[in-house]
């Protein structure tokens, strides 16, 4: 779920709560906070506590919230995880440590083993997050198998945002025991047809009803594919925010935290017009 900010960079908690309620009312089974679209690496512990408190205070139960992590330090990852678990989040979305590149599967296994070990009995419902286009640290199918075998009952699934169908297909074939969530909406129908169980999706901020129908039927939606291609012409998170601003008529959604920069007014207009054209939506 994308995260709204005021012009000064402070988190807009009322707007956040309203957006989460809208997502849940329009096809989402849960909301994920502090992921890539949610600018998780730009939100510290205090901000995370504010966000979780605002969602819970708005009547959204923890069992409908997935808490994303974004940390390179083991201790920071643990702090983020404990905060989410203490808030009652149903699951953790955990990417690999992403500063050092070219690390081996053995190194990544050691990091995750230390993370799970220090969480102790609280370690549960972990969704591994594979998004090498952002982290430059891929999670191999073999590594996921090692972690699943070594920590039974801890790893529940994988969010695959690799954008690599060969990888996705191999993951689905090897891990029928895991919940595989597709991050690239262009592969969502194919993934569900092979046993994938849904998505954690940036476009769910805009058209969750269309994605829910796609998942239920496992049938491609050419409009969704076209919308992904449109978004990928721009920096993805600001572009998704431009779509939310267009859907709501609320330009405050264009605000991002540095190092991201907002989509220009001209590009936002192109994105909005593209959305309207794809879905035959009349401009307001």
Long-range contacts (C-beta under 8 A, 24 or more apart in sequence): 1-31, 1-32, 1-33, 1-35, 1-37, 1-38, 1-204, 1-205, 2-37, 2-38, 2-39, 2-202, 2-205, 2-237, 2-240, 2-241, 2-244, 2-253, 3-33, 3-34, 3-38, 3-39, 3-43, 3-51, 4-252, 4-253, 4-255, 5-255, 5-256, 5-257, 6-252, 6-255, 7-252, 7-255, 9-255, 9-257, 9-258, 11-43, 11-47, 11-50, 11-51, 12-252, 13-50, 13-51, 13-54, 14-54, 15-250, 15-252, 15-253, 16-51, 16-54, 16-55, 17-54, 17-55, 17-57, 17-58, 17-60, 18-58, 19-205, 19-244, 20-55, 20-58, 20-60, 21-58, 21-59, 21-60, 23-204, 23-205, 23-208, 24-60, 24-64, 26-208, 26-209, 27-204, 27-208, 27-209, 27-210, 27-211, 27-212, 27-213, 28-204, 28-208, 28-212, 29-64, 29-198, 30-63, 30-64, 30-65, 30-66, 30-90, 31-55, 31-60, 31-64, 31-65, 31-66, 32-65, 32-66, 32-67, 32-68, 32-93, 32-200, 33-65, 33-66, 33-67, 33-68, 34-67, 34-68, 34-69, 34-70, 34-80, 34-93, 35-68, 35-93, 35-129, 35-200, 36-131, 36-134, 36-161, 36-202, 36-236, 36-237, 37-202, 37-205, 37-236, 37-237, 37-240, 38-68, 39-237, 39-256, 39-257, 39-260, 40-68, 40-69, 40-70, 41-70, 42-257, 42-258, 42-260, 43-70, 45-79, 45-80, 45-83, 48-80, 48-83, 48-84, 49-83, 52-83, 52-84, 52-87, 52-89, 53-87, 56-87, 56-88, 61-88, 62-87, 62-88, 62-89, 62-90, 63-88, 63-90, 64-90, 65-89, 65-90, 66-90, 66-91, 66-92, 66-93, 66-127, 66-200, 67-91, 67-92, 67-93, 68-92, 68-93, 68-129, 69-93, 69-94, 69-95, 70-95, 71-97, 72-97, 72-98, 72-99, 72-100, 73-97, 74-111, 74-114, 74-115, 74-118, 77-115, 78-115, 78-118, 78-119, 81-115, 81-119, 81-122, 82-119, 82-122, 85-122, 90-125, 91-125, 91-126, 91-127, 91-156, 91-157, 92-125, 92-126, 92-127, 93-127, 93-129, 93-159, 93-200, 94-126, 94-127, 94-128, 94-129, 95-128, 95-129, 95-130, 95-131, 95-135, 95-137, 96-129, 96-135, 96-137, 96-139, 97-137, 98-134, 98-135, 98-136, 98-137, 100-137, 101-136, 101-137, 103-137, 105-140, 105-142, 105-143, 105-146, 108-137, 108-139, 108-143, 109-143, 109-146, 109-147, 109-150, 112-147, 112-151, 113-147, 113-150, 113-151, 116-151, 116-154, 123-151, 123-154, 124-153, 124-154, 124-156, 125-156, 126-154, 126-155, 126-156, 127-156, 127-157, 127-158, 127-159, 127-179, 127-181, 127-200, 128-155, 128-157, 128-158, 128-159, 129-158, 129-159, 129-161, 130-158, 130-159, 130-160, 130-161, 130-162, 130-167, 131-159, 131-161, 131-162, 131-183, 132-162, 133-161, 133-162, 133-163, 134-161, 138-162, 141-167, 141-170, 141-171, 141-174, 141-175, 144-171, 144-174, 144-175, 144-178, 145-174, 145-175, 148-175, 148-177, 148-178, 157-181, 157-197, 159-183, 159-200, 160-184, 160-191, 163-187, 165-190, 169-194, 172-196, 184-228, 185-211, 185-214, 185-224, 185-225, 185-227, 185-228, 186-224, 186-225, 186-228, 186-229, 188-214, 188-215, 188-224, 189-214, 189-217, 189-218, 189-219, 189-220, 189-221, 190-220, 192-218, 193-218, 202-231, 202-236, 202-237, 202-240, 203-227, 203-228, 203-231, 203-240, 203-243, 205-240, 205-243, 205-244, 206-240, 206-243, 206-244, 206-247, 206-275, 207-279, 210-279, 223-278, 223-279, 226-278, 227-274, 227-275, 227-278, 230-271, 230-274, 230-275, 230-278, 231-271, 234-263, 234-267, 234-271, 235-260, 235-261, 235-263, 238-262, 238-263, 239-263, 239-267, 239-271, 242-267, 242-268, 242-271, 242-272, 243-271, 243-272, 243-275, 245-272, 246-271, 246-272, 246-275, 247-275, 249-284
